[in-house]
Amino acid sequence: MDTSLIEVLNRLGEIERELLEIKLRIGAALAVDQREVEGAIRNFLALGEEVSRRWVGAPSVLEEFRKSRGHEF
């Protein structure tokens, strides 16, 4: 085998390892983002439950939400 061909194969191996490392880093970053999104959703739902629990009297939370979103009939 020609020396230059061996060098090319070695460099391709290095590039493959670098790409694998980048792929792993991106996967880790996406997992963190997904956990943050899921946490934000849980907090939002908990807030909605707390508002509903503390809301007293008419109109109901659902009625006010529908009115604010233009769902009046």
Order of alpha helices (4+ residues) and beta strands (2+ residues): alpha-alpha
